[in-house]
Amino acid sequence: MRLVVAAVGRLKDAERELCERYSKRFDAAGRSLCLGPLTITELSESRAAGADARKADEAARLMKAAGTADVRVVLDEGGKALSSEAFAKWIAQRRDGGAKGLAFLIGGPDGHGPAALDGAALKLSLGPMTLPHGMARAVLIEQLYRAATILSGHPYHRA
């Protein structure tokens, strides 16, 4: 099952390095689990005048970046918070259910537009604290790697 992380905003070098490190680890760990490869797509912030217009523009571009993924997850502060084990189980259930692709969408500073939210299989929260978008992306990709290690029985995750 292919995975896509599509995010609005450009990363700084340190954040990019962290995302690349965990992305490579995920690809290696996920291969034997039929998970991956992981594709990361960065989109520029919309320059539209109002927040609603920016959200609509970014949502359309996020949906395009999701490509053929048949399962969409939007990161949203009002979403459901999952433990690492529950997140791994959720991913495995989608894989075992025949999903061909899983797309994780990270909106811009104004949040997600209706096009991204409507039809999402999961609205996921990384917790009640507000995170910078770059850190949220790094945390998500680390959690994808952690999910792969949980599913494979690798000792990385020691709960």
VONU-92316 format. One line per field, with one value per atom (N, C-alpha, C, O): residue in one letter; atom name; x, y, z. Coordinates in steps of 0.001 Angstrom, whole numbers. Layout:
N
type: c(a	...)
atom: c(CA	...)
px: c(X	...)
py: c(Y	...)
pz: c(Z	...)
This chain:
159
type: c(m	m	m	m	r	r	r	r	l	l	l	l	v	v	v	v	v	v	v	v	a	a	a	a	a	a	a	a	v	v	v	v	g	g	g	g	r	r	r	r	l	l	l	l	k	k	k	k	d	d	d	d	a	a	a	a	e	e	e	e	r	r	r	r	e	e	e	e	l	l	l	l	c	c	c	c	e	e	e	e	r	r	r	r	y	y	y	y	s	s	s	s	k	k	k	k	r	r	r	r	f	f	f	f	d	d	d	d	a	a	a	a	a	a	a	a	g	g	g	g	r	r	r	r	s	s	s	s	l	l	l	l	c	c	c	c	l	l	l	l	g	g	g	g	p	p	p	p	l	l	l	l	t	t	t	t	i	i	i	i	t	t	t	t	e	e	e	e	l	l	l	l	s	s	s	s	e	e	e	e	s	s	s	s	r	r	r	r	a	a	a	a	a	a	a	a	g	g	g	g	a	a	a	a	d	d	d	d	a	a	a	a	r	r	r	r	k	k	k	k	a	a	a	a	d	d	d	d	e	e	e	e	a	a	a	a	a	a	a	a	r	r	r	r	l	l	l	l	m	m	m	m	k	k	k	k	a	a	a	a	a	a	a	a	g	g	g	g	t	t	t	t	a	a	a	a	d	d	d	d	v	v	v	v	r	r	r	r	v	v	v	v	v	v	v	v	l	l	l	l	d	d	d	d	e	e	e	e	g	g	g	g	g	g	g	g	k	k	k	k	a	a	a	a	l	l	l	l	s	s	s	s	s	s	s	s	e	e	e	e	a	a	a	a	f	f	f	f	a	a	a	a	k	k	k	k	w	w	w	w	i	i	i	i	a	a	a	a	q	q	q	q	r	r	r	r	r	r	r	r	d	d	d	d	g	g	g	g	g	g	g	g	a	a	a	a	k	k	k	k	g	g	g	g	l	l	l	l	a	a	a	a	f	f	f	f	l	l	l	l	i	i	i	i	g	g	g	g	g	g	g	g	p	p	p	p	d	d	d	d	g	g	g	g	h	h	h	h	g	g	g	g	p	p	p	p	a	a	a	a	a	a	a	a	l	l	l	l	d	d	d	d	g	g	g	g	a	a	a	a	a	a	a	a	l	l	l	l	k	k	k	k	l	l	l	l	s	s	s	s	l	l	l	l	g	g	g	g	p	p	p	p	m	m	m	m	t	t	t	t	l	l	l	l	p	p	p	p	h	h	h	h	g	g	g	g	m	m	m	m	a	a	a	a	r	r	r	r	a	a	a	a	v	v	v	v	l	l	l	l	i	i	i	i	e	e	e	e	q	q	q	q	l	l	l	l	y	y	y	y	r	r	r	r	a	a	a	a	a	a	a	a	t	t	t	t	i	i	i	i	l	l	l	l	s	s	s	s	g	g	g	g	h	h	h	h	p	p	p	p	y	y	y	y	h	h	h	h	r	r	r	r	a	a	a	a)
atom: c(N	CA	C	O	N	CA	C	O	N	CA	C	O	N	CA	C	O	N	CA	C	O	N	CA	C	O	N	CA	C	O	N	CA	C	O	N	CA	C	O	N	CA	C	O	N	CA	C	O	N	CA	C	O	N	CA	C	O	N	CA	C	O	N	CA	C	O	N	CA	C	O	N	CA	C	O	N	CA	C	O	N	CA	C	O	N	CA	C	O	N	CA	C	O	N	CA	C	O	N	CA	C	O	N	CA	C	O	N	CA	C	O	N	CA	C	O	N	CA	C	O	N	CA	C	O	N	CA	C	O	N	CA	C	O	N	CA	C	O	N	CA	C	O	N	CA	C	O	N	CA	C	O	N	CA	C	O	N	CA	C	O	N	CA	C	O	N	CA	C	O	N	CA	C	O	N	CA	C	O	N	CA	C	O	N	CA	C	O	N	CA	C	O	N	CA	C	O	N	CA	C	O	N	CA	C	O	N	CA	C	O	N	CA	C	O	N	CA	C	O	N	CA	C	O	N	CA	C	O	N	CA	C	O	N	CA	C	O	N	CA	C	O	N	CA	C	O	N	CA	C	O	N	CA	C	O	N	CA	C	O	N	CA	C	O	N	CA	C	O	N	CA	C	O	N	CA	C	O	N	CA	C	O	N	CA	C	O	N	CA	C	O	N	CA	C	O	N	CA	C	O	N	CA	C	O	N	CA	C	O	N	CA	C	O	N	CA	C	O	N	CA	C	O	N	CA	C	O	N	CA	C	O	N	CA	C	O	N	CA	C	O	N	CA	C	O	N	CA	C	O	N	CA	C	O	N	CA	C	O	N	CA	C	O	N	CA	C	O	N	CA	C	O	N	CA	C	O	N	CA	C	O	N	CA	C	O	N	CA	C	O	N	CA	C	O	N	CA	C	O	N	CA	C	O	N	CA	C	O	N	CA	C	O	N	CA	C	O	N	CA	C	O	N	CA	C	O	N	CA	C	O	N	CA	C	O	N	CA	C	O	N	CA	C	O	N	CA	C	O	N	CA	C	O	N	CA	C	O	N	CA	C	O	N	CA	C	O	N	CA	C	O	N	CA	C	O	N	CA	C	O	N	CA	C	O	N	CA	C	O	N	CA	C	O	N	CA	C	O	N	CA	C	O	N	CA	C	O	N	CA	C	O	N	CA	C	O	N	CA	C	O	N	CA	C	O	N	CA	C	O	N	CA	C	O	N	CA	C	O	N	CA	C	O	N	CA	C	O	N	CA	C	O	N	CA	C	O	N	CA	C	O	N	CA	C	O	N	CA	C	O	N	CA	C	O	N	CA	C	O	N	CA	C	O	N	CA	C	O	N	CA	C	O	N	CA	C	O	N	CA	C	O	N	CA	C	O	N	CA	C	O	N	CA	C	O	N	CA	C	O	N	CA	C	O	N	CA	C	O	N	CA	C	O	N	CA	C	O	N	CA	C	O	N	CA	C	O	N	CA	C	O	N	CA	C	O	N	CA	C	O	N	CA	C	O	N	CA	C	O	N	CA	C	O	N	CA	C	O	N	CA	C	O	N	CA	C	O	N	CA	C	O	N	CA	C	O	N	CA	C	O	N	CA	C	O	N	CA	C	O	N	CA	C	O)
px: c(852	0	902	1727	731	1523	1027	-163	1942	1582	2083	3168	1266	1596	1396	386	2346	2165	2216	3254	1093	1011	786	-146	1642	1598	1777	2552	1042	1184	2305	2298	3254	4354	5683	5755	6712	8074	8797	8645	9583	10330	11672	12252	12148	13505	14435	13975	15730	16681	16642	16628	16625	16642	15375	15445	14234	12977	12982	12530	13488	13552	14426	14067	15581	16483	15783	15892	15067	14351	13293	13176	12531	11503	12130	11619	13230	13900	14437	14351	14995	15533	14440	14625	13299	12223	11516	10988	11499	10920	11732	11165	13053	13922	13752	13688	13681	13474	12130	12025	11094	9775	9830	9325	10437	10499	11185	10735	12271	12982	12140	12055	11526	10731	9418	8941	8834	7521	7531	6512	8660	8748	8208	7394	8640	8209	6767	6194	6180	4806	3819	2640	4305	3486	3032	1919	3895	3647	4742	5929	4342	5307	5372	4745	6124	6980	6182	5003	6855	6271	6739	7938	5786	6077	5676	4581	6557	6271	6196	7122	5083	4872	4643	3768	5438	5289	4562	4868	3608	2864	3070	3149	3155	3300	1975	901	2079	872	148	770	-1167	-1975	-1786	-1561	-1880	-1783	-3154	-3244	-4211	-5567	-5834	-5213	-6754	-6993	-7594	-7103	-8617	-9285	-8981	-8535	-9229	-8947	-9730	-9170	-11014	-11818	-11279	-11228	-10884	-10323	-8987	-8700	-8170	-6889	-7126	-6475	-8064	-8356	-8863	-8472	-9722	-10267	-9160	-9096	-8293	-7187	-6243	-5866	-5865	-4941	-5576	-4901	-6868	-7557	-7550	-7318	-7800	-7797	-6415	-6300	-5380	-4016	-3611	-2891	-4067	-3797	-4471	-3878	-5712	-6436	-5715	-5624	-5214	-4471	-3195	-2839	-2510	-1274	-1539	-662	-2752	-3100	-3150	-3033	-3322	-3289	-4349	-5525	-3924	-4862	-5116	-5779	-4607	-4836	-6332	-7059	-6789	-8221	-8644	-9834	-7697	-8008	-7291	-6079	-8066	-7499	-7601	-8622	-6523	-6469	-6103	-5121	-6888	-6537	-6075	-6720	-4961	-4520	-5303	-5309	-5968	-6888	-6879	-6968	-6771	-6704	-7937	-7857	-9062	-10285	-10491	-11553	-9473	-9581	-9400	-9333	-9325	-9197	-7716	-6910	-7371	-6007	-5914	-6754	-4906	-4711	-3378	-2421	-3317	-2027	-1226	-1790	64	891	414	390	36	-448	-1761	-1946	-2668	-3953	-3748	-4446	-2807	-2495	-1945	-2343	-1037	-488	-1599	-1644	-2485	-3598	-4512	-4968	-4781	-5644	-5039	-5744	-3735	-3055	-3126	-3432	-2846	-2883	-4274	-4406	-5304	-6674	-6957	-7625	-6470	-6675	-5910	-6433	-4679	-3863	-4525	-4666	-4932	-5536	-6908	-7377	-7552	-8852	-8752	-9770	-7534	-7346	-7110	-7136	-6879	-6597	-5316	-4338	-5344	-4174	-3265	-2066	-3840	-3051	-3653	-4870	-2783	-3179	-2520	-1298	-3330	-2803	-3069	-4196	-2027	-2119	-1986	-991	-2997	-3032	-2839	-3562	-1859	-1570	-1849	-1154	-2863	-3284	-2361	-1382	-2695	-1924	-2334	-3089	-1848	-2129	-3616	-4025	-4427	-5863	-6646	-7847	-5987	-6681	-7066	-6548	-7989	-8413	-9695	-10565	-9798	-11042	-11961	-11513	-13245	-14222	-13846	-14148	-13201	-12848	-11907	-11980	-11029	-10108	-10799	-10554	-11655	-12323	-13414	-13567	-14168	-15280	-14747	-13870	-15272	-14886	-13600	-13143	-13001	-11782	-12134	-13131	-11323	-11545	-11260	-11840	-10363	-9977	-9541	-8791	-10025	-9503	-8624	-9118	-7330	-6337	-5748	-5342	-5706	-5050	-3774	-3768	-2702	-1456	-1408	-406	-2482	-2554	-3144	-3354	-3415	-4078	-3170	-3669	-1864	-955	-859	-983	-639	-430	1034	1935	1259	2617	2852	1925	4076	4389	4193	4395	3803	3501	4682	4488	5894	7068	7261	7602	7043	7164	6051	6282	4851	3735	4052	3767	4636	4990	6039	5935	7053	8089	7499	7853	6608	5967	5143	5197	4387	3583	4465	4163	5542	6394	7098	7284	7493	8065	7029	7364	5779	4722	4426	4058	4577	4437	5544	5290	6772	7876	7610	7803	7171	6880	5788	5874	4767	3694	4262	3882	5168	5779	6572	6543	7280	8051	7134	7443	6028	5056	4502	4424	4121	3527	4517	4123	5807	6816	7414	8183	7072	7631	9044	9729	9482	10811	10869	9866	12008	12091	12125	12220	12053	12081	11012	11267	9816	8710	8717	8492	8971	9003	7973	8292	6744	5668	5574	4728)
py: c(-1165	0	1234	1420	2052	3280	4320	4379	5131	6197	7529	7627	8548	9908	10824	10731	11697	12804	14059	14389	14754	16004	17124	17074	18133	19185	20558	20743	21514	22910	23515	23404	24146	24804	24141	22933	24929	24459	24238	25010	23169	22857	23569	23883	23816	24308	23093	21954	23334	22242	21179	19986	21591	20619	19760	18549	20376	19626	18681	17541	19148	18330	17099	15987	17312	16201	15150	13954	15596	14680	13892	12677	14581	13906	12894	11784	13267	12352	11130	10013	11339	10218	9202	8004	9679	8752	8195	7084	8936	8430	7247	6230	7376	6271	5065	3929	5307	4208	3531	2305	4353	3776	2899	1776	3403	2627	1284	264	1277	25	-912	-2108	-378	-1206	-1649	-2751	-805	-1100	-2063	-2689	-2192	-3016	-4422	-4900	-5089	-6473	-6550	-7637	-5412	-5364	-4922	-4704	-4791	-4261	-2834	-2445	-2067	-650	159	-64	1082	1958	1729	811	2556	3594	4804	4967	5633	6866	8027	8241	8760	9942	11181	11239	12160	13409	14535	14745	15246	16347	17637	17712	18651	19977	20901	20941	21635	22609	23993	24136	24991	26355	26829	26369	27761	28348	29156	29784	29128	29891	31386	31826	32148	33603	34257	35469	33463	34012	35016	34956	35929	37050	36639	37083	35824	35482	34062	33227	33796	32476	31374	30318	31600	30575	30277	29120	31312	31119	30380	29527	30706	30012	28543	27672	28260	26866	26090	24941	26698	26023	25726	24630	26708	26525	25430	24545	25490	24492	23112	22121	23028	21732	21103	19902	21901	21372	20833	19779	21553	21102	19895	19021	19835	18657	17419	16341	17584	16457	15959	14753	16880	16495	15750	14755	16226	15584	14195	13332	13973	12651	11614	10416	12065	11162	10086	10365	8865	7741	7088	6053	7668	7081	6977	7963	5789	5591	5813	5746	6073	6381	7685	7809	8659	9958	10190	9904	10712	11115	12591	12995	13396	14809	15055	14619	15751	16139	17375	18378	17286	18337	18411	17388	19623	19780	19234	18860	19179	18636	17167	16611	16534	15126	14185	14601	12920	11863	11617	11457	11590	11271	9763	9173	9147	7705	7421	8178	6338	5882	5343	5093	5167	4619	3228	2891	2422	1070	1107	341	1989	2106	2634	2212	3541	4070	2956	2834	2151	1023	52	-423	-237	-1150	-571	-1299	723	1378	1258	952	1497	1377	-65	-304	-1020	-2434	-2846	-3618	-2341	-2668	-2142	-2820	-966	-432	-1272	-1613	-1600	-2439	-3792	-4251	-4431	-5761	-5731	-6746	-4569	-4412	-4148	-4005	-4081	-3933	-2522	-2285	-1579	-207	-203	-873	551	636	1804	1786	2799	3964	4715	4747	5316	6061	7436	7535	8495	9859	10609	10636	11215	12050	13492	13861	14316	15695	16654	16593	17536	18546	19904	20322	20584	21865	23002	22817	24168	25367	25993	25387	27197	27869	28104	28209	28187	28411	27118	27160	25976	24695	24128	24542	23169	22470	23056	23510	23040	23394	22193	21064	22416	21328	20200	19040	20504	19461	18426	17247	18852	17919	17178	15990	17871	17263	16272	15223	16609	15752	14422	14386	13360	12038	11504	10433	12219	11711	10495	10502	9468	8260	8516	7871	9463	9760	11213	11705	11887	13201	12931	12570	13104	12701	13912	14882	13843	14861	14261	13115	15031	14575	14914	14654	15491	15830	17211	17935	17583	18858	20087	21208	19895	21036	21467	20649	22748	23268	23072	23419	22510	22280	23102	23305	23573	24164	23095	21908	23515	22546	21629	20441	22163	21335	20254	19118	20610	19609	18573	17382	19028	18091	17081	15892	17551	16642	15631	14443	16103	15203	14186	13008	14630	13715	12673	11489	13093	12149	11095	9904	11517	10566	9637	8456	10159	9279	8262	7096	8676	7753	6711	5582	7063	6063	5017	3819	5480	4543	3687	2472	4314	3581	2539	1421	2897	1948	732	-401	964	-157	-1045	-2268	-444	-1264	-2022	-3149	-1428	-2127	-3331	-4428	-3129	-4212	-5334	-6489	-4995	-6020	-6640	-7597	-6106	-6625	-6132	-6692	-5120	-4533	-3862	-3303	-3905	-3343	-1817	-1290	-1090	378	911	1820	344	805	-13	-1223	648	-39	594	1477	142	720	21	370)
pz: c(0	0	0	895	-999	-1108	-107	202	393	1323	793	220	998	586	1785	2481	2021	2955	2098	1525	2014	1258	2259	3061	2207	3218	2596	1657	3142	2740	3579	4804	2926	3627	3336	3113	3341	3078	4404	5351	4447	5664	5694	4654	6894	7091	7036	7119	6896	6685	7779	7475	9048	10143	10136	10348	9895	9834	8636	8741	7509	6296	6531	6142	7176	7492	8335	8065	9353	10237	9464	9627	8630	7829	6880	6731	6241	5316	6045	5536	7241	8014	8334	8123	8843	9199	7972	8017	6893	5651	5132	4733	5135	4699	5615	5145	6906	7852	7607	7646	7352	7074	5827	5836	4761	3521	3745	3223	4518	4792	5661	5382	6702	7617	6989	7259	6158	5596	4432	4137	3769	2558	2787	1997	3841	4096	4586	4655	4926	5425	4346	4626	3120	2009	2296	1945	2932	3203	2527	2765	1699	1072	-418	-948	-1081	-534	-47	-362	719	1235	360	177	-167	-975	-181	379	-135	573	-456	-1239	-436	-1374	-604	259	-922	-314	-1277	-2469	-753	-1547	-948	273	-1778	-1265	-673	-1061	275	856	-209	-1065	-140	-1083	-847	280	-1912	-1820	-1995	-2191	-1925	-2069	-949	112	-1195	-280	1058	2096	1078	2327	2782	1995	4073	4641	3933	3637	3655	2985	1590	1171	883	-459	-387	-1228	620	786	1095	519	2011	2363	1155	951	357	-828	-1837	-2393	-2068	-3008	-2523	-3291	-1254	-709	-690	-965	-369	-351	-1737	-1873	-2760	-4132	-4498	-5123	-4111	-4428	-3587	-4070	-2330	-1503	-2087	-2131	-2533	-3122	-4380	-4613	-5172	-6375	-5983	-6615	-4949	-4491	-3917	-3953	-3384	-2845	-3956	-3697	-5178	-6328	-6258	-6021	-6464	-6532	-5178	-5111	-4113	-2780	-2521	-2645	-2164	-1939	-493	-183	391	1792	2140	1961	2644	3007	4507	5133	5063	6468	6482	5859	7190	7331	8763	9716	8903	10233	10622	9909	11774	12190	13710	14389	14240	15696	16399	17569	15723	16313	16012	16294	15436	15054	16226	17383	15901	16901	17197	16281	18477	18888	19095	19775	18517	18636	19313	19152	20067	20574	19388	18323	19566	18491	18094	16911	19080	18785	18011	17065	18404	17705	16287	15364	16107	14781	13887	12728	14425	13661	13269	12134	14203	13928	12850	11969	12914	11930	10533	9572	10424	9133	8635	7467	9513	9119	8651	7701	9307	8892	7489	6708	7155	5804	4791	3730	5125	4231	4017	2883	5119	5040	4386	3870	4409	3767	2272	1595	1756	323	-178	-1385	728	279	-552	-219	-1620	-2496	-2116	-2394	-1488	-1127	38	219	823	2012	1917	1814	1950	1856	3149	3643	3692	4882	4424	3800	4735	4274	5443	6438	5312	6329	5699	4774	6202	5637	6028	6751	5537	5831	7151	7911	7439	8707	8982	10139	7920	8102	8299	8568	8169	8302	6948	5910	6980	5765	5207	5951	3900	3230	3170	3368	2900	2858	1900	2182	783	-180	431	88	1326	1978	3120	3329	3851	5011	4610	5235	3568	3150	2630	1767	3149	2682	3270	2870	4210	4840	5691	6414	5602	6392	7866	8740	8137	9513	9597	8754	10628	10995	12203	13271	12033	13017	13720	13080	15047	15855	16426	16874	16409	17022	18505	19171	19024	20438	20622	19649	21871	22130	21991	21900	21973	21840	20381	19470	20175	18830	18455	19219	17267	16777	15512	14728	15307	14010	12930	13186	11736	10687	10373	10116	10390	10119	11160	10832	12415	13479	13376	13586	13053	12900	11806	11949	10724	9633	10097	9792	10837	11344	12319	12275	13194	14146	13393	13726	12390	11612	10951	11024	10312	9601	10583	10292	11745	12776	13218	13422	13370	13793	12715	13041	11452	10387	10508	10390	10745	10966	12203	12173	13279	14509	14260	14768	13485	13166	12443	12738	11501	10777	11727	11595	12684	13624	14577	14963	14955	15809	15058	15610	13809	13019	12731	12566	12671	12382	13641	13553	14808	16054	16335	17190	15648	15838	17215	17660	17891	19251	19344	20452	18236	18295	19236	20026	19149	20000	21287	21267	22386	23687	24598	25395	24478	25299	26629	27452)
